[in-house]
Amino acid sequence: MNAKWERIFAALWTPTDGEGGVLRAELAANLRFLQQHRIDGVLALGSTGEFMLLTPDQRKALLQAAMESAGDLAVIANISDIRPGVVADLGRFAGSLGCAGIAIMAPPFYRVAQADLLEFFLRAGEAAQLPVLLYNFPERTGNRIELETIAAVAERLPLGGIKHSGEEWAYLGPLVKLGREKNFSVLVGADVRLAEAMAAGADGCIGGLVNVAADLLVDIFNAVKQGAPEKAQLPTERMKELARRASVVSFPLSVAAAMEARGLPVGQPRTVLSASTRENYRRLVGELRQLFREWKLT
């Protein structure tokens, strides 16, 4: 029987210092904010967490710190990497920490046959000995996880769900149908489209903006589940406005700007930023701070 994940998860932002070391106090503060707004868990070291900019040892330190401060939040560890040895090592480490599960993307850059992709997922799951969340993001990896591969994983591993990110919205319907057949959840990365996704049968979301707007997304989820979609209209409009304004800087820096505007610590950038991007970022923080005041979000 697969252990399913549902409702609202944050694609956890990773606050680090200038060397990529985790800022434990800042991470703990952000996790307290998420706990206060009663989301269900976090995906640590996903795309929002910029895992590809951290070494395996830095990723391990972040996972350990997250587990120490997560409280009752489920922590799913993204162990994705192009190197199978790193995937297996991170999987075993996540298992030793007692994480709720692992997330695994298709390895990026090279094209991968679906049979080989299945083997990649199976070995990751066997190393971790934890429930699995498949993470489909073909725009980033260059490899789509096909339905037959997902079905094969569900038959061989405890598949708790799939996170579907990217632009291929039409793929959601077939995923939901397969999830019902194989007893796994379908969670979307497009948190601004949560109500629409739930209407199509999705079970929730794992989103970057959950880090800053967990309360809005919980309100949307509850409204739809209670059969009152009209109550989801205002928070949905606010999520779309937030995403529109934040898009003046690239993802995931946009998430950091929104978090900072709401008074949440974000740490230091992990990549090189131009003077113009830094200026756009500072301006965005000010605009979003004013927006949150107007919305009376504290």
C-alpha positions in Angstrom: 0.0 0.0 0.0 1.5 3.3 -1.0 1.8 6.1 1.6 0.1 9.1 0.0 1.0 12.8 0.4 -1.7 15.4 0.1 -2.6 19.1 0.8 0.1 21.8 0.9 3.8 21.4 0.9 6.5 24.1 0.7 9.3 23.7 -1.9 11.6 24.8 0.9 13.9 27.8 0.4 17.4 27.2 1.5 19.0 30.1 3.6 22.7 29.8 3.3 25.8 32.0 4.0 28.1 33.2 1.2 29.9 29.9 1.2 26.8 27.8 0.8 26.6 26.7 4.5 23.2 26.4 5.9 22.0 29.1 8.3 20.3 27.0 10.9 18.6 29.7 12.9 17.1 31.3 9.8 16.0 27.9 8.5 14.3 27.2 11.8 12.5 30.6 11.7 11.2 29.8 8.2 10.0 26.4 9.3 8.2 27.9 12.3 6.3 30.2 9.9 5.2 27.2 7.9 4.2 25.3 11.0 2.1 28.3 12.2 0.1 28.2 9.0 -0.5 24.5 9.2 0.8 23.2 6.0 1.6 19.5 5.8 5.3 19.4 5.0 8.3 20.5 3.0 10.2 19.3 0.0 13.8 20.1 1.0 16.4 20.8 -1.6 14.1 21.0 -4.6 14.3 23.6 -7.4 13.4 26.4 -5.0 16.1 25.2 -2.7 18.7 25.5 -5.5 20.1 22.0 -4.7 22.2 22.0 -7.8 24.3 24.9 -6.4 25.1 22.9 -3.2 27.6 20.1 -2.6 26.4 16.7 -1.4 27.8 17.5 2.1 26.0 20.9 2.1 22.8 19.1 1.1 23.2 16.6 4.0 23.7 19.5 6.4 20.6 21.2 5.2 18.6 18.0 5.5 19.8 17.4 9.0 19.0 20.9 10.1 15.5 20.7 8.5 14.8 17.5 10.3 15.9 19.1 13.6 13.5 22.0 13.2 10.6 20.6 11.2 8.4 19.6 14.2 5.3 17.9 12.9 6.0 18.9 9.2 6.8 15.9 7.0 10.2 16.4 5.3 10.6 14.9 1.9 14.3 15.0 0.8 15.0 15.7 -2.9 18.0 13.4 -3.7 18.1 14.2 -7.4 21.5 14.4 -9.1 23.0 13.4 -12.5 25.4 11.1 -10.6 23.8 7.8 -9.5 26.3 7.4 -6.7 25.3 10.8 -5.2 21.7 9.9 -5.5 22.2 6.6 -3.6 24.3 8.2 -0.9 21.8 11.0 -0.3 19.0 8.4 -0.3 20.7 6.4 2.4 21.4 9.6 4.4 17.7 10.6 4.2 16.7 7.2 5.4 19.1 7.4 8.3 17.6 10.7 9.3 14.0 9.3 9.2 12.8 11.6 6.5 9.2 11.0 5.4 10.3 10.2 1.9 12.6 11.0 -1.0 11.9 13.0 -4.1 13.7 12.1 -7.4 13.8 13.9 -10.7 15.0 12.4 -14.0 18.7 13.0 -14.3 19.3 16.2 -16.3 21.1 17.2 -19.5 21.5 13.8 -21.3 18.5 12.1 -22.9 17.5 9.0 -21.0 15.4 6.1 -22.3 12.4 5.3 -20.2 13.6 1.8 -19.3 16.8 3.4 -18.0 14.9 6.0 -16.2 12.9 3.3 -14.4 16.1 1.6 -13.3 17.4 4.9 -12.1 14.3 5.5 -9.9 14.3 1.9 -8.6 17.9 2.0 -7.5 17.2 5.4 -5.7 14.3 3.9 -3.9 16.1 0.8 -2.9 19.0 2.8 -1.5 16.8 5.1 0.6 14.2 2.5 1.7 11.7 5.3 2.0 8.4 6.2 0.2 9.1 7.9 -3.2 7.9 11.2 -4.7 8.6 11.3 -8.4 9.4 14.8 -9.5 8.5 15.5 -13.2 10.0 18.8 -14.5 10.9 18.1 -18.1 11.7 21.8 -18.9 14.5 21.6 -16.4 15.7 18.0 -16.8 15.1 17.5 -20.5 13.5 14.2 -19.7 9.7 13.7 -19.3 8.6 10.9 -16.9 6.1 8.9 -19.0 2.9 7.4 -17.7 4.1 3.8 -18.2 7.3 4.6 -16.2 5.3 6.0 -13.4 3.0 3.0 -13.3 6.0 0.7 -13.2 7.5 2.6 -10.3 4.2 2.3 -8.4 4.3 -1.4 -8.9 7.8 -1.8 -7.6 8.3 0.9 -4.9 6.1 2.6 -2.3 5.1 5.6 -4.5 3.5 8.3 -2.4 3.0 10.7 -5.2 4.3 12.7 -8.1 5.0 16.4 -8.3 4.2 17.7 -11.7 5.9 21.0 -12.5 6.3 22.9 -15.8 4.1 24.1 -18.6 2.4 20.8 -19.7 -0.9 21.3 -18.0 -2.7 18.8 -20.2 -0.5 16.0 -18.6 -2.4 16.6 -15.3 -5.5 14.7 -16.3 -3.8 11.4 -17.3 -1.6 11.7 -14.1 -4.7 12.0 -11.9 -6.3 9.0 -13.6 -3.2 6.9 -13.1 -2.9 8.1 -9.5 -6.4 6.9 -8.8 -5.6 3.5 -10.3 -2.3 3.1 -8.6 -3.1 4.8 -5.3 -0.6 7.7 -5.3 -1.2 11.5 -5.0 -0.7 14.1 -7.7 0.7 17.4 -6.5 1.3 20.4 -8.8 4.2 22.8 -8.7 2.0 25.6 -10.0 0.8 26.9 -6.6 -0.9 29.9 -8.2 -3.2 27.4 -10.1 -4.1 25.3 -7.0 -7.8 25.7 -7.2 -7.8 24.9 -10.9 -5.6 21.9 -10.3 -7.8 20.6 -7.5 -10.9 20.9 -9.8 -9.0 18.7 -12.2 -8.4 16.1 -9.5 -5.0 17.1 -8.0 -4.5 16.4 -4.4 -2.6 19.6 -3.5 0.7 21.4 -4.4 4.3 21.7 -3.6 5.2 25.3 -4.4 7.9 27.9 -3.9 5.5 30.6 -3.0 4.2 28.5 -0.2 7.3 29.7 1.7 5.8 33.2 1.8 2.1 32.7 1.3 1.3 29.5 3.1 -1.8 31.1 4.6 -3.3 32.0 1.2 -2.7 28.5 -0.1 -4.2 26.8 2.9 -7.3 29.0 2.5 -7.6 28.0 -1.2 -7.2 24.3 -0.4 -9.7 24.4 2.4 -12.3 26.3 0.4 -12.1 23.9 -2.5 -12.3 20.8 -0.2 -15.3 22.2 1.6 -17.2 22.7 -1.6 -17.0 26.5 -1.5 -14.8 27.5 -4.5 -16.1 31.0 -4.3 -14.1 31.4 -1.0 -11.0 30.5 -3.0 -11.4 33.4 -5.4 -9.8 36.2 -3.4 -6.7 34.2 -2.2 -6.3 32.9 -5.8 -6.4 36.4 -7.2 -3.8 37.5 -4.6 -1.5 34.5 -5.4 -1.6 35.5 -9.1 -0.9 39.1 -8.3 2.0 38.1 -6.1 3.4 35.8 -8.8 3.0 38.5 -11.5 4.8 41.1 -9.5 7.6 38.8 -8.3 8.3 37.8 -11.9 10.4 40.9 -12.5 13.3 38.8 -11.1 14.0 35.2 -12.1 13.0 32.2 -10.2 13.9 31.3 -7.4 15.2 34.7 -6.6 11.6 35.9 -6.9 10.7 33.6 -4.0 13.5 35.1 -1.9 12.3 38.6 -2.6 8.8 37.8 -1.5 10.0 36.1 1.7 12.2 39.0 2.6 9.3 41.4 2.0 7.3 39.4 4.5 10.1 39.5 7.1 11.5 36.0 6.6 15.2 35.5 6.4 16.7 34.4 3.1 20.5 34.3 3.5 23.0 35.2 0.8 22.7 34.6 -3.0 24.3 31.3 -4.2 25.1 32.6 -7.7 26.5 35.7 -9.3 24.1 38.6 -9.6 24.5 41.7 -11.7 24.0 45.2 -10.4 20.8 45.6 -12.3 19.3 42.4 -10.9 20.3 43.4 -7.4 18.5 46.8 -7.9 15.4 45.1 -9.3 15.4 42.7 -6.3 15.6 45.6 -3.8 12.8 47.5 -5.6 10.7 44.3 -5.6 11.1 43.7 -1.9 9.9 47.2 -1.2 6.8 46.9 -3.5 5.9 43.5 -2.1 6.3 44.8 1.5 3.7 47.5 0.7 1.4 44.9 -0.9 1.5 42.6 2.1 0.7 45.6 4.3 -2.4 46.4 2.1 -3.4 42.7 2.4 -2.8 42.8 6.2 -0.5 39.8 6.0 1.9 39.6 8.9 
